[in-house]
């Protein structure tokens, strides 16, 4: 084993270089606005270069680290999502976090580095290292608004729940290692049996990972953390963190537990049903928009798990496509919320009454995001739900898909509540007309194009499907 093992880790090495340059720039550039432009520009270069690397199927460190076209695609769309979060965070950093904006960029990139390792892990050890590398910096991001009471409270809840879930997962991994004699996914698959001990190990492991994806009943931290964290951090948690964890769970199920689906299928079946239902029912009750999107994201996690449940190449393609669409859709919603919060500090749903009269462009973007999240035809979210339902239907899971479809009707009701507030409800004191900062406008334009273009013209799914068969 020598340094040649690092040659296929293009994404990770490039990201580490960006992190080092951002850290040095923060030390020597006193103009923080100029520093933000540099940090975002460096990450944009990294994102661009990541699309030009085509390594194919490869592994290093004895199979601990693996990569393929689908792994690279997932890392690339995580890069796009992180770049959009940086655009939405620009104004927040400038107005509320100017002296600590360097730490924000460095810690966010550190979290992204951990997600890279999770995605490319070939054994449980590297996966756990990546998980903790992503989770620990995330707690500091949640607590970034240290002068506000909600932020430290949200961080404390996140840390305590993360520590508990980490312990549960480690216990499951220890059972797997003790019974299979290896931590490598393919070795575990060869030695895995549907014995009670193996079933318990699988459930403990999936329960620990369910925390990262916000699956019920491992979701109790989500609403309070989303509400208390800075809005750009909430967007990062909702999209980037969830996407990396969901893809990692799919890979582990396929590579380690696929031979005996009876060890996890029934458990995951009930988790999906409960997650979608609870997320939808609690979202109806929310008046704070960040808590509203928190329960919406819980419900969306249940839909994502339909593709994971399929554990087929079609399921992989549907899951990755769903995550890709979800990134643009959810970030569009959080971009609007962040823009309004930076200007007015308002976060309640009734604050958005009459928004179309004063800020029609923001209302239009938010409407597109709600329609896409609800799965209304023509918009990108409709096609992502269609493919995710089709992947489960191929297994003959008609009852599961029927329950998910019923919940889609429920979700349409509460998504349309936001649209009703903006376009129909009137207010004597609506949000005043204002102009978003250029970075936020750029991010919202990209998200809007993603929602519309991926719904009308979508060669992306065919490409994802073609590379999913090589995972």
Secondary structure as the mmCIF struct_conf table of DSSP 4:
data_model
#
loop_
_struct_conf.conf_type_id
_struct_conf.id
_struct_conf.beg_label_comp_id
_struct_conf.beg_label_asym_id
_struct_conf.beg_label_seq_id
_struct_conf.end_label_comp_id
_struct_conf.end_label_asym_id
_struct_conf.end_label_seq_id
HELX_RH_3T_P HELX_RH_3T_P1 UNK A 3 UNK A 6
TURN_TY1_P TURN_TY1_P1 UNK A 7 UNK A 8
HELX_RH_AL_P HELX_RH_AL_P1 UNK A 10 UNK A 28
HELX_RH_AL_P HELX_RH_AL_P2 UNK A 32 UNK A 50
TURN_TY1_P TURN_TY1_P2 UNK A 51 UNK A 52
BEND BEND1 UNK A 57 UNK A 57
STRN STRN1 UNK A 58 UNK A 60
HELX_RH_3T_P HELX_RH_3T_P2 UNK A 61 UNK A 63
TURN_TY1_P TURN_TY1_P3 UNK A 64 UNK A 64
STRN STRN2 UNK A 65 UNK A 67
HELX_RH_AL_P HELX_RH_AL_P3 UNK A 69 UNK A 96
HELX_RH_3T_P HELX_RH_3T_P3 UNK A 98 UNK A 100
HELX_RH_AL_P HELX_RH_AL_P4 UNK A 101 UNK A 119
TURN_TY1_P TURN_TY1_P4 UNK A 120 UNK A 120
STRN STRN3 UNK A 121 UNK A 121
BEND BEND2 UNK A 122 UNK A 122
STRN STRN4 UNK A 123 UNK A 123
HELX_RH_AL_P HELX_RH_AL_P5 UNK A 124 UNK A 142
TURN_TY1_P TURN_TY1_P5 UNK A 143 UNK A 143
TURN_TY1_P TURN_TY1_P6 UNK A 146 UNK A 147
BEND BEND3 UNK A 148 UNK A 148
HELX_RH_AL_P HELX_RH_AL_P6 UNK A 149 UNK A 180
BEND BEND4 UNK A 181 UNK A 181
STRN STRN5 UNK A 184 UNK A 184
HELX_RH_AL_P HELX_RH_AL_P7 UNK A 185 UNK A 191
HELX_RH_AL_P HELX_RH_AL_P8 UNK A 196 UNK A 213
TURN_TY1_P TURN_TY1_P7 UNK A 214 UNK A 214
TURN_TY1_P TURN_TY1_P8 UNK A 216 UNK A 217
BEND BEND5 UNK A 218 UNK A 218
TURN_TY1_P TURN_TY1_P9 UNK A 220 UNK A 221
HELX_RH_AL_P HELX_RH_AL_P9 UNK A 222 UNK A 228
BEND BEND6 UNK A 229 UNK A 229
HELX_RH_AL_P HELX_RH_AL_P10 UNK A 231 UNK A 236
HELX_RH_PI_P HELX_RH_PI_P1 UNK A 237 UNK A 241
HELX_RH_AL_P HELX_RH_AL_P11 UNK A 242 UNK A 252
HELX_RH_PI_P HELX_RH_PI_P2 UNK A 253 UNK A 257
HELX_RH_3T_P HELX_RH_3T_P4 UNK A 258 UNK A 263
TURN_TY1_P TURN_TY1_P10 UNK A 264 UNK A 264
HELX_RH_AL_P HELX_RH_AL_P12 UNK A 265 UNK A 284
TURN_TY1_P TURN_TY1_P11 UNK A 285 UNK A 285
STRN STRN6 UNK A 288 UNK A 288
HELX_RH_AL_P HELX_RH_AL_P13 UNK A 289 UNK A 310
BEND BEND7 UNK A 312 UNK A 312
HELX_RH_AL_P HELX_RH_AL_P14 UNK A 313 UNK A 344
STRN STRN7 UNK A 348 UNK A 348
HELX_RH_3T_P HELX_RH_3T_P5 UNK A 349 UNK A 352
TURN_TY1_P TURN_TY1_P12 UNK A 353 UNK A 354
HELX_RH_AL_P HELX_RH_AL_P15 UNK A 355 UNK A 358
HELX_RH_AL_P HELX_RH_AL_P16 UNK A 360 UNK A 374
TURN_TY1_P TURN_TY1_P13 UNK A 375 UNK A 375
TURN_TY1_P TURN_TY1_P14 UNK A 377 UNK A 378
BEND BEND8 UNK A 379 UNK A 379
HELX_RH_AL_P HELX_RH_AL_P17 UNK A 380 UNK A 393
TURN_TY1_P TURN_TY1_P15 UNK A 394 UNK A 396
HELX_RH_AL_P HELX_RH_AL_P18 UNK A 398 UNK A 423
TURN_TY1_P TURN_TY1_P16 UNK A 424 UNK A 424
TURN_TY1_P TURN_TY1_P17 UNK A 428 UNK A 429
HELX_LH_PP_P HELX_LH_PP_P1 UNK A 430 UNK A 433
HELX_RH_AL_P HELX_RH_AL_P19 UNK A 438 UNK A 456
HELX_RH_AL_P HELX_RH_AL_P20 UNK A 460 UNK A 468
TURN_TY1_P TURN_TY1_P18 UNK A 469 UNK A 470
#
